[in-house]
Amino acid sequence: MTGVIYVLDDDADLAGSVTRFLRRNQFSAEPFVSPSELLDAYCVVTDVMMPDMDGFEFAQRLREQDACTSLVFMTGMPTTRDAVDSIRVFGGIDYIAKPLDEVRLLQAVIEGVAWSDQRRAELAKLKALSTREREVLTLLGRGHQNKE
C-alpha cells in the first residue's frame, strides 16, 4: 500500500485505536486530534463532529488545498443528511457509524488509497502537458472539435 492514512478524531483514544487497526492491516497510519494539523495529507479518516472544526469544514478546506486526498467520514451520531452530504458535497469515500465496522473501514481505506493514487496519476499527466496541449484539451472539454 502507498501513502499514509491519517485518522482524525477529537477522541484521542479512538483515533489511536483506528490507527492501530490500520497498522495491523499493513497500512502506514497516524492519529490526529486537531484538523488544522492535517491540511496536507494523502488519505484521511475523519470524525464528523469535532469541537474546533467539524469534519465537513475540514473536508472543504482540505479539498481547497489538495483535491486528490481521499476522505472517509466516521460519526457517533449518524444522520441521513450528513451521510448524503459526506458523499455528494464533500466527496467522501464512505460514511461509517461508530462503533466502527472494521471490515467496512478497511474496505473504505483501500478504496480511498486507490482513488487517491488514480487522481494523483491523472493530475501528473495533466501537468505534463504543454500550455498549448492544455488549451486544446480545455476547448475539447467545452465541446469544440479537434480541428477547430
SULHUMO-V804787 format. One record per residue. PHI is phi in whole degrees, -180 to 180 (none if undefined). Layout:
BEGIN
phi:PHI
phi:PHI
END
This chain:
BEGIN
phi:none
phi:-109
phi:77
phi:-107
phi:-96
phi:-103
phi:-107
phi:-116
phi:-155
phi:-70
phi:-93
phi:-59
phi:-65
phi:-68
phi:-58
phi:-66
phi:-65
phi:-65
phi:-61
phi:-63
phi:-60
phi:-65
phi:-63
phi:-63
phi:-105
phi:71
phi:-101
phi:-87
phi:-138
phi:-136
phi:-89
phi:-141
phi:-115
phi:-123
phi:-59
phi:-63
phi:-74
phi:-113
phi:-79
phi:-148
phi:-127
phi:-99
phi:-142
phi:-126
phi:-103
phi:-128
phi:-72
phi:-83
phi:-104
phi:-134
phi:-71
phi:-77
phi:-151
phi:-72
phi:-60
phi:-76
phi:-64
phi:-59
phi:-60
phi:-63
phi:-67
phi:-64
phi:-61
phi:-65
phi:-90
phi:-151
phi:-74
phi:-98
phi:-83
phi:-84
phi:-128
phi:-121
phi:-94
phi:-135
phi:-153
phi:-89
phi:-132
phi:-69
phi:-133
phi:-62
phi:-59
phi:-64
phi:-62
phi:-66
phi:-61
phi:-60
phi:-93
phi:-70
phi:-86
phi:-106
phi:67
phi:-70
phi:-78
phi:-158
phi:-133
phi:-118
phi:-81
phi:-89
phi:-67
phi:-71
phi:-82
phi:-61
phi:-64
phi:-65
phi:-60
phi:-61
phi:-62
phi:-65
phi:-66
phi:-60
phi:-63
phi:-64
phi:-64
phi:-63
phi:-61
phi:-63
phi:-58
phi:-65
phi:-62
phi:-66
phi:-66
phi:-63
phi:-64
phi:-63
phi:-64
phi:-65
phi:-67
phi:-78
phi:-72
phi:-73
phi:-59
phi:-66
phi:-63
phi:-67
phi:-62
phi:-63
phi:-61
phi:-62
phi:-66
phi:-62
phi:-63
phi:-87
phi:101
phi:-73
phi:-83
phi:-58
phi:-70
phi:-71
END
